[in-house]
Amino acid sequence: MNEINDKIIIKGKNFKKEIFLKKYIEQNSKKFKKIYLDLIYNFSNLKVNNKRIKEHYNILHNHNLWEMSLIQEKNTLKSKSIFSVIKFIACCDLIRKHKKKKFFFYLNDELLLDALKLFSKKNNFLLNFNQITKKKKLFSFVLLSSIVNIFKYIIKNILLVPKKKFANLNKEFLILSYFAHYEKKGENIKFSMWNGIEKIINKKKISWLQIFIPNKEFFNVHDIGKINKLKNDRKLNFISNYLTLGILFFVIIDYIKFIIKYFLVIKKIKIENNNLIKFLINIQQRDLDESFLGFHLFENLIWIHVFENLFSKITKKKLGFYSFENQNWEKAFVTAWKNNNHGKIIGYLPTSVNYWHLNYFHSKHELNKKNFFFAPDIVLSNGYFNTKCLKNFNLYKINLKEVESFRYNKLYNLQSEKLKSPKNNKVLFLGDYLEEVNKSFLDFFSNQKPKKNNLKLFIKPHPSSLFFFNKEVIKKYDFKCINSPLSSLSKNFSTIISSNSTSAGIEYLMLGREILVFDNSDGFDLSPFKNSNLSYLKSFDQIIKFQERKSKTQKYKKYYYVDYRLRKWKKFIREIN
């Protein structure tokens, strides 16, 4: 397995140093993370026509499209170019440290390569480049592809989806949930992310609203409507059930307005050559185009208009809950909720907060701002480690409370069982949300596995990924998908491997099972295990010779708060009422 693709060789008199960029970034992550967060803050506050860029993107009452953009969201799962920007920052750092030496770059990253060539030209500084692999450049017209995607969206989410009455959402409490991590029981669906909420709030007082996520069973909302048992399920009210042609009309009008504004604002930005923002714009041009010209802009306008329409029509809510991940739709949801004078809005953290999940983190300069209308009234953390991270994420002075994790509360009883690690030839890989990570692991496993080795690979796919069900993937690689309960998986596999951006591995660590971490070489270490003592998978020999050491799991025994009586939750509900 090639540990790192992008590397630099620095030469001087009696001096030679080889640096792998990813390793260098992870070793200096605190510095580079701060530089990037400050860079985004400075970019957001640039002035164009005597107004800050973000002020050009105010819309309706208190909504802001800049806040919902890919640039401001900084989601490393959505924007791969963020890694390229931070690699560029790391390269500049090395050039500054070794000014009088020769640099030889061996790069896979074309965005980085182009930025460094521009840097070399602007600064009259000689850099030597060797491209490891020549990738075909994909020339895509963002506006054209956006129009195609808009037509597809209209067909799938408006023309084929039946509309529902606002009366379906007229209960005292509202929960906005993802249609993922669910389990069908008879004629009902249970969502593990919220499994237990009906023990502390009367289910007859809860209205449910869903954001649809495609899966193997249901490719779109229309597929759910074909099943009679689910057609009238009170929990299955989807955003698209309340999306009308009238809303679409206003969205398209606003979409055209902001396309025009893109050329009057974004294209008018003038920056000095050596300013880091100039290179940020060059590297993340695709994210800029998508946010203010492409389908991402259209989708953000949908979120704003549908939530404003919805919350103006339904009865006033006492409390609202949603999954807090600081994503674009959340800002539209919270702002519309507050605009229409509903009760307290509460963001519940469903999973772990990891170091490079930059959507949770912001420049410390943001702390000087007083009004974040899109912020929830309260954020609920599900464990000590996540509380510690949230206190450092620099967005606003949040009212932070702690509760049990609904999704992982099932571990309460399992932790008392003595789970023995079996000795067999079965390897379990906990699949990733990102397709490239899943493919990278399959390539690693199939290429490095010795011919005479009899290890068998099983995959537990990420619930929001269809990668392992792709016919071409199934045909090319030797594996079997499995979706057994956690207790069964813990007992039946000798080796468990977690991908680097999923938190699923924590479940096994909490049960005392050690895991190997597969860290994709072409991206950040997105795992919750950064800087831990867990073993990162670098060679197949580690799988063959894997032996568990219980000392490595102790730190994670109490990673999430679990309690079958949900005492923290009950206390919180009593206080908030």
Helices and strands as residue ranges (DSSP letters): E 7-12, E 15-20, H 21-27, H 29-44, E 47-48, E 51-52, G 53-57, E 58-59, E 63-64, H 70-73, H 81-97, E 102-107, H 110-123, E 128-131, H 142-154, I 155-159, G 166-169, E 173-179, E 182-185, E 188-191, G 192-194, H 197-200, G 203-205, E 206-212, H 221-225, H 228-231, G 239-242, H 245-264, G 266-268, H 276-283, H 285-292, H 295-313, E 319-323, H 328-339, E 344-348, G 358-360, G 364-368, E 378-381, H 384-390, E 400-402, H 411-414, E 426-430, H 435-448, E 456-460, G 467-469, H 471-476, E 480-481, H 486-492, E 495-499, H 505-510, E 516-518, E 535-536, H 541-544, G 550-552, G 554-556, H 567-576
